[in-house]
Amino acid sequence: MPIPPRLWYSVFLEYPASPYLVSPQMHPHTQQQRIAENVGEVRLRMEHAAVKSGRSGQDVRLVAVSKYAGIGDGIVEALLAAGCMELGEARPQQLLEKAEHYVDTPVRWHLIGSLQRNKVRKILPVTELIHSLDSLRLAEAIDRIAGEEGLPPVHCLVEIALSQDVNKQGIPPGKVLNVLDKIGTLQNIVIKGLMGMAGLESERTQIRREFERLRTTAESARNRGLPANVTLSELSMGMSDDFEIAIEEGATLVRIGSVLYC
């Protein structure tokens, strides 16, 4: 039985080697061609959705979720060949391993999954953007370690709890302003925007409301005024089965995985 679309994300967190993905045994040319075609189709859909929101496709960046790829199986290479330079990993250890292996490529790595404080020191030097800043304690750890390591300010997105899913992490929308004010006192962190995920069981009407909530939360914060290290220029929302709705509601980053490999 096919996996229902709204369950792709949770399934692949637990089963990154799912047989629903492009087979590692597939001929390299065929694999690269299929991924290139899928990337092209996704970009076309992104363009159409952006136009609906009064923007162009260039206003929305594609973060290709590479957590399904193994080192040496040709998938990352195919993504790069298709023009996907921003890749997303859900697990810090996998990001570290791939960042080391692909160090000589133009990949810009995004951490899109949870980050524990004991993994911060290793992750910071190789990560372009952390999408999952979900607590003030994590922000303080990132700030402290970046200072100790002499790193440039770390770019992060604050993760917002948009749905009622018990397994979803993030800061409640009503507490965002307070958290942003406290992060505003930190010297080694920059909040580029907000990130959120629709509920796994949410219907499309509810998904749109949840994405709208993320956009309006950012708008309210900007209207009130922001600390110098908080810009909120980015909204990371939307995955394989709902990214068009997310773009229509203002997403500037979409995290796309399964539809690139089917």
N, C-alpha and C positions, 0 to 999 in steps of 0.2 A: 504494500500500500504506500503511495507517495506520502512524503512528510508534508503536513499542512504548512503553507507559507509562513504563518505567524510563529511557527515553532522552529524555523531554520536556525535562528540565532542560538537558542538554548541547546538544541541538538548538537551543533558544531562546537560549542564550548566543551561539551563532554566527549564528543566523538570527532576529533579533527581529521581522522583518516576515513571518513565516511565514503562508502562506495558510490554515493550520489554525485561525487565530484569527478572531474576529469581523471581518467585512469593514468597512473604513472607509467603503465605499459603502452600507452597510446604513442604512436609514431610522433617524434618531436615536431615534425612539420605540421602534421594534422592538429596536434595539441596547440601549437602556436597560432595556427590559422583560426581554430575555433575560438580561442581566447580573444584574438584580435577582432573577430567578428562580433563577439559578445560585448567587448569594450565599445566598439563603434555603435552598436545598438543602444547601449546604456547612455552613451554621450548624446545620441540623438534624442532619446527620451528626456534626458536632463535639459536639453535645449528647449524642447517643446514646453516642459513644465516651467522653465525660467521665463519664457515669453508670457505665459499666463500670469505671472507675478510682476510683469512689467520690467523684466531684466533680460539679460542674455545668458547663454550657457557659460560664458567666460566669468560670470559672477559667482559660479558654483564650482567648487573643486571636488574631484573624485578621489576619495581615499579607498584604494583597492585593498580589501581585507585579505591578507596573505597568510593568515593563520592556517588555512587549508593546505598550504604548500609545504613540501618537505625540501630540505636542502639538497640540491642536485637533481630534483625530479623535473626541472625545466619550467615549472610554473612561474616562479619569480622572473626568470629570464623572458618568458613569454609576455608577462605583464610589462616589463621594461620595454620590450620590442613594440608593444602596443601603445607606448607613451605614458604608462602609469608610473610616475616617479614617486608618488606618495603612497606608501604602503602601511596598512594598519595591522597590528598584532594585539591579541587579547591577553596573552600571557607574557609577563616580563622575561622569563627564561627563554622562550622561543624568540622574542625580539632580540635579546642579547646574542643568541647563537647565530641568527641570520645577519644581524648587523656586523658581526665579526666576519662571517663568510663573504658577505657582499660589500665589504668595506671599500672596494675600488670601483663601485658603481655609483650612479647619482641618486640612489634611493634616499628619500627623506622619510624616516620612520615615525609613525604615530602609535602611541600606546592607547588603545581604545578599551582595554579591560581594566579591571581593578588593580590598584597598585598598593602593595603593603609597604609600610614604612621601612622594613628591613631590606627592601629591594631598591630603595630610592638611589643610593649612592652609585650603584652600577648602571642604573637606567639613565640617569640624567645626561651623561656625556654623549649618548648615542641617539637621543630622542628629540625629534623636531617639535612635537606637540603632545602633551599629555591631555587626553580628553576626559579623564576620570578623576579629577580632583573633587572628592566627595566629603571632605571634612576640613575643619580648621586645623586639626592636629596634623593632617597630612601636609597641608600648606606650610605649616611651621617647620615640619621636618625637611621639606624640599628647600625652603628658604635657608635653613641652617646649613644643610649639607652643601648646597650650591656655594654658600659663602666660604665654607671650610675648604672646598675643592677649587676655589677661585674661578668658578664657571660664570659665564654671562647669565643675565636674568633668564629664568626658566619660563617658557611659554606654556600656559595651562588653560584648560577650559574647566569651569565649575560644573559638575554634574548635578542636574536638577531632577528630583523625583516627580515625574509627570503623571504617573498612573498609580493605581492602588495595589499593584502587584507586590506581594510581600517579599519577593526575591530581588526587587529592584532597589538599587542603592541611590544615594543622592540627597541633596539638601532640599527640604520643602520650599516651594516658591515663596511662602510667606517669611522665610528666614534668610532669603538671599541677600537682602540689603545689609543686614547686620553682619553677615559673613564677609561680604565684599568690603565693608568698612574696616573690619579687623585685618583682612588681607592687605588692605591699603597701607598698613603700617610696616609691612615687610619690604625688605630692600632687594631681594634676589629672586623675585617672582613677578611675572606679568600675567594678568588674567586677560586673555584675548577674547573670551566669549563664554558661552554656555553650551552644554551638551545635554541631550535628553533622549530617552527611548520611549516609544509608545508601548502600552501594555500588550503582552502576548495575546491576550484574549480580547483586546479592544476591536470593535467594529470600525469600519472606515470613517464613519461620522465621528466616533469618539477619538480615533487617531488624529483627525484634523483638529479637534478641540485641544488635544494634548500638545500638538505642535504649535498651535496658536498660543497656548499658555506659555510656552518657552519664549516665543517671540515677544509677547506682551510683557513678560517678566523683564526681558532685556530692555525693552523700550521704557518701561517704568523706571528702571535703574538709571538709564541714561538721562531721562528727563529730570530726575532728582539731582543728578550730579554724581560724578565718580571720582574716586581717588586717582592720583596720577598714574599708578601702575595698573589700572583697570580700564580697558578700552571697550570691551563687549562688541567688537566688530565682527565676531564670528558666531555663527549658530551651527553646531554640529548635530544634525538630526536626520533621520531617514536611513533605512537599510534596504535590502534587496526588494522587499515586497511593499514598501511604503515611501520610497524616496521621492516619487513624483509629488505626493501630497506634501511632504516636507519642504520641497523646493517651492511649491506654490505658497507655502506659509512662511517662507523667508530663509530657508537653510542656505548657508554658504559652504558647508561641508557635508557630503553624504558618504556614508560608510557602506560600501557595496561589496558583497562577497559571493553568495551562492550563484547569482545569475551570471557571473563572469565565467563560471566553470561548467555549467550544465550543457 
